Amino acid sequence: MSKNAEIIAEIISEEVSKLEKLVTRQSELVQDFDKTIEKAESMSIKTERLEEVIKHWNILFIKQKTQIEALQKQQVKENRIHRIITYLLLAISIVIQILLTFKAL
């Protein structure tokens, strides 16, 4: 029986050794996982900050777009006014030219 007990003790010893290695490996994996979780948490904070910056830039671009559109509308109005004045001056000069032509006859 002692021979069997020695064999069983040796098998148990080998299995315990294997189990210790597995536990050590699992402990290392858990530590790596914890580090990864910590990195992911800091990345989410950075991502949130990046989203805030993007929102801020979008607001600035919208304001700038609105200002540009307002300037374009104002420019269109001014162009219409200048065009009307130009046509009036042209009409007046044609009328004056016609009057001078009839006066000369």
Phi, psi and chi 1 to 4 in degrees:
 res  aa     phi    psi   chi1   chi2   chi3   chi4
   1 MET       -  -31.3 -158.2   60.0  162.7      -
   2 SER   -65.8  -33.4   69.2      -      -      -
   3 LYS   -64.9  -44.4 -177.0   93.9  169.0  159.2
   4 ASN   -63.0  -39.2  -73.1  -21.4      -      -
   5 ALA   -64.3  -40.1      -      -      -      -
   6 GLU   -64.1  -43.1  -72.5  178.8   19.7      -
   7 ILE   -63.6  -44.4  -66.6  173.1      -      -
   8 ILE   -63.6  -41.8  -68.2  174.1      -      -
   9 ALA   -62.9  -41.6      -      -      -      -
  10 GLU   -64.8  -43.5 -171.1  175.9  -38.9      -
  11 ILE   -62.7  -43.6  -68.2  172.7      -      -
  12 ILE   -63.2  -40.5  -69.6  175.0      -      -
  13 SER   -61.4  -44.5  171.9      -      -      -
  14 GLU   -64.8  -41.6  -71.1  174.0    2.9      -
  15 GLU   -67.7  -38.9  -67.5  -59.6  -41.9      -
  16 VAL   -63.1  -40.9  166.9      -      -      -
  17 SER   -60.8  -46.3  173.0      -      -      -
  18 LYS   -61.2  -42.2  -71.2  178.4 -176.3  177.8
  19 LEU   -63.1  -41.5 -178.6   62.0      -      -
  20 GLU   -61.4  -42.1  -73.5  175.3  -11.2      -
  21 LYS   -62.8  -43.9  -72.0  178.7 -177.1  176.6
  22 LEU   -63.6  -40.8  -72.2  174.0      -      -
  23 VAL   -64.8  -41.7  168.1      -      -      -
  24 THR   -61.8  -45.1  -56.4      -      -      -
  25 ARG   -63.0  -41.5  177.8   68.9 -178.1  142.6
  26 GLN   -65.1  -38.6 -175.0  177.4    9.3      -
  27 SER   -62.0  -42.4  174.6      -      -      -
  28 GLU   -62.8  -41.8  -69.2  171.1   -1.7      -
  29 LEU   -64.7  -38.7  -70.6  173.7      -      -
  30 VAL   -64.8  -41.5  167.2      -      -      -
  31 GLN   -63.4  -43.3  -72.0  174.8   -6.1      -
  32 ASP   -61.2  -40.7  -71.8  -15.9      -      -
  33 PHE   -63.6  -42.0 -177.8   71.8      -      -
  34 ASP   -60.1  -43.8  -74.5  -19.8      -      -
  35 LYS   -62.1  -41.3  -70.1  177.0 -175.4  176.5
  36 THR   -64.1  -41.0  -55.0      -      -      -
  37 ILE   -62.2  -43.0  -67.0  -66.5      -      -
  38 GLU   -61.7  -43.1  -72.0  175.3    9.9      -
  39 LYS   -62.6  -42.2  -74.5 -179.0 -177.8  178.2
  40 ALA   -63.1  -38.8      -      -      -      -
  41 GLU   -64.4  -42.8  -72.8  174.0  -10.1      -
  42 SER   -67.9  -33.2   68.7      -      -      -
  43 MET   -67.1  -38.2  -71.8  177.4  139.6      -
  44 SER   -65.1  -35.8   69.6      -      -      -
  45 ILE   -64.5  -44.7  -68.8  170.9      -      -
  46 LYS   -63.2  -38.4  -68.9  177.0 -175.6  175.6
  47 THR   -64.7  -42.0  -56.5      -      -      -
  48 GLU   -62.7  -41.1  -70.7  172.4    2.9      -
  49 ARG   -65.2  -40.9  178.0   67.4 -179.2  135.8
  50 LEU   -62.2  -40.8 -178.0   60.8      -      -
  51 GLU   -62.5  -39.4  -71.9  173.6   -2.0      -
  52 GLU   -62.1  -43.5  -70.7  175.7   15.2      -
  53 VAL   -64.1  -42.4  168.8      -      -      -
  54 ILE   -62.9  -43.2  -70.6  171.2      -      -
  55 LYS   -60.8  -43.1  -75.0  178.8 -174.6  176.2
  56 HIS   -61.1  -45.7  178.0   71.7      -      -
  57 TRP   -63.8  -39.2  -81.7  101.0      -      -
  58 ASN   -61.3  -41.1  -75.8  -22.1      -      -
  59 ILE   -62.5  -43.9  -70.2  169.2      -      -
  60 LEU   -62.6  -42.0  -68.4  176.9      -      -
  61 PHE   -64.9  -38.4  -74.7  134.5      -      -
  62 ILE   -64.7  -42.9  -70.4  169.7      -      -
  63 LYS   -62.0  -43.8  -74.2 -179.7 -179.3  179.4
  64 GLN   -64.3  -41.3 -172.8  178.1   27.3      -
  65 LYS   -61.3  -43.1  180.0 -178.3  174.4 -174.9
  66 THR   -62.4  -42.4  -55.0      -      -      -
  67 GLN   -63.9  -42.0  -70.0  173.7  -14.3      -
  68 ILE   -63.8  -43.6  -70.8  171.0      -      -
  69 GLU   -61.7  -40.6  -71.8  172.8  -10.8      -
  70 ALA   -63.7  -42.4      -      -      -      -
  71 LEU   -64.1  -38.6  -72.3  173.0      -      -
  72 GLN   -65.0  -41.8  -73.1  173.8  -21.7      -
  73 LYS   -62.1  -42.3  -73.0  179.4 -177.4  178.0
  74 GLN   -63.7  -40.5 -178.3 -179.3   -5.2      -
  75 GLN   -64.2  -40.0 -172.3   66.6   40.6      -
  76 VAL   -62.2  -44.1  167.2      -      -      -
  77 LYS   -61.0  -46.4  -73.6  179.6 -175.3  178.1
  78 GLU   -62.7  -39.1  -71.4  177.1    3.1      -
  79 ASN   -63.2  -40.4  -72.9  -14.5      -      -
  80 ARG   -62.2  -45.3  -74.5 -178.8 -173.8  158.2
  81 ILE   -60.8  -46.5  -68.2  170.2      -      -
  82 HIS   -63.3  -38.1  -70.1  -62.7      -      -
  83 ARG   -65.1  -43.5 -167.5  176.7  -43.5  127.9
  84 ILE   -62.4  -44.7  -69.4  170.6      -      -
  85 ILE   -61.6  -41.4  -68.4  172.2      -      -
  86 THR   -63.0  -44.3  -57.8      -      -      -
  87 TYR   -63.9  -40.0  -71.5  144.1      -      -
  88 LEU   -62.6  -45.6  -75.6  174.3      -      -
  89 LEU   -63.3  -38.9  -71.0  173.9      -      -
  90 LEU   -64.0  -43.5 -179.3   61.4      -      -
  91 ALA   -64.0  -42.4      -      -      -      -
  92 ILE   -63.1  -44.0  -69.2  170.9      -      -
  93 SER   -65.8  -35.0   65.0      -      -      -
  94 ILE   -66.9  -43.3  -70.2  172.9      -      -
  95 VAL   -62.2  -44.5  169.0      -      -      -
  96 ILE   -62.5  -41.8  -69.3  174.4      -      -
  97 GLN   -62.5  -41.9 -170.3   66.7   32.0      -
  98 ILE   -65.4  -42.1  -69.7  172.1      -      -
  99 LEU   -63.0  -42.2  -71.5  175.6      -      -
 100 LEU   -67.2  -35.2  -72.8  175.9      -      -
 101 THR   -66.7  -44.7  -56.4      -      -      -
 102 PHE   -68.5  -33.5  -77.8  129.3      -      -
 103 LYS   -68.4  -34.5 -151.8  177.3 -143.5 -172.9
 104 ALA   -72.3  -22.6      -      -      -      -
 105 LEU   -79.0      -  -68.1  176.1      -      -
